[in-house]
Amino acid sequence: MSVSREEVEAARDDPKRANILYHDWEADSYDEKWSISYDERCVTYARERFELIAGRPDQPYGRALELGCGTGFFLLNLMQAGIAERGSVTDISPGMVEVALRNARGLDLDVDGRVADAETIPYDDATFDLVVGHAVLHHIPDVEQALREVVRVLKPGGRFVFAGEPTRYGDVVARRLSRLTWWATTRVTRLPQLSAWRRPQHELDESSQAAALEWIVDLHTFPPAELRRLAHVAGAVDVEVRTEELTAAWFGWPVRTFESAVPPGKLGWDWATFAYRGWQRLSALDRRLARVVPPGLFYNALLTGVRPGM
């Protein structure tokens, strides 16, 4: 599936339509684009994000919902990590729900799914023990309403965990680094001696269209205090916000942009190992820097809270 310039322009004033258009377009290639897997690497990543903000649970949550599931990355890997036993996935994109359910079947996980708007979650009150999401809140027009819905569908005492939300400062830096990397890579690979590293022009044009849609669907960035306020207003208690990735984001965003600008498969396993280990080392450095660097300067925000009552 591809998207025309006319479709991009038509979606500019309709962020929900833009989200459907972009994520349906990206569904089949999304895991490859973002190096998503369902093996130990991403199981560990998902579990560590969860435990960083919510701690390790004493026992698995019974039923969990992933809001804005994409291909199921966060919930499916958390289920494999033993965080939850049964799952439900929702996304405004039919294409993403289809891929998430396909991934769940391939992993033999107990998961159902529905196409749904995060502002009107189609489940009864007090259905879930846990609601999770990864890089989803910044796509939702009315974040406060979505969080009210999250609290509503949680059982009393149930918890929500959101990770991968861009901070205001972190997003500015990531976008600038990505634009610079794209500009440099697409120009350097015009040189005859580097032509094998240049993707066909129609693929570069499609990537540019995808980037234009990303600008439309990325609706928010969050100062940490604003995420905390929204969760409280939505009715949650025991709200916590943390941030992570400073130098890891400065490294990771150019790496991801470079990967999308060269032909698929060109970089190979050695590159993948370099990228992953580089991110790991810088993430370890960032954990030490968190003691002295203001939280708003980091790229990723994580949010958790609980529905009152037991």
C-alpha positions, 0 to 999 in steps of 0.5 A: 500500500502507498499513499499519494501526496493528495491523500496526505494533504487531505489528512492534514486537518483530520488527525484520526484519519491521518493515523488510520492512513499512516498506520495502515500503510506502515502495518506490514513493514512496521516491525522491520522498520523499527527493528521490532521482534518477539525474541529475548531482545525485545522481551527484555526491552519491554519488561525493563520499560515496564519495571522501570516505571511500575516495578516487578509485579508479585504475580502476572496480571490476569487480563491486559489491554494494549491501547494503540497496539500497533503490531502488538510489540509492547503487550505481546512481549510483556506477555512473553515476559510473564507480566500478563496472562491474557490480552486484548489489543486495540488500534484505530488502524485496522491494518495494525490490529490485523498484524498484531493478532497475526503476531499473537497467533504466531506466538501462541498467545491468548489475545483478542482484538478490536479496531477502536478509537482510544477516546471511546474504548469499546469495553465495559467498565472494570474489565482489565487488570492492566492497560498498557501502551507504547508510543501511543498517547502522543497520537491521540487528539484528546489525551485526557479523555483517553486516560479517563477511558483507561481508568474506566475500563480498569478494575479498581486497583488496576494499573496502567503503564505507558512508555515511549512518549516523547518529551518536548525537548527530546522530540526537538533534538530527535527531529533535527538529528533525523532530518540532518541524517536523511539529508546527508545520507540521500545526498552522499549516496548520489555519488557513483561510488556509493550508488549501491547504498542508495534506495530507488528514488520511488522508495525514497519518495514513499519514505518522504511521504511517510515522514510527512504523515508522521508530522501530522500524526505526532500530535503532542510532546509532553513535559513530564509534569503535564503527563502527571497532571493529565493522569490525575485529572483523569482520576488516577492515583499513585501516579508516577512519571519517569524519563529515560534516553538522552545520549541513547536517543541522540545515537538511536534516531540517526541510526534509525533514519540511516537504516530507512535511507539505505536499501533493506538488508544492506547493513547486515547483522554486524550493523544490527549488533553495533546499533543495539550494543551502542544503544545499550551502552548509552542507555547505561550512561543515561541512567547515571546522568539521570542523577544530575540531568533534569528529567525534561531533557531526556527523550522518552517519558513513562507514565503509570497510575492506578484506578482508585479502590479495591 
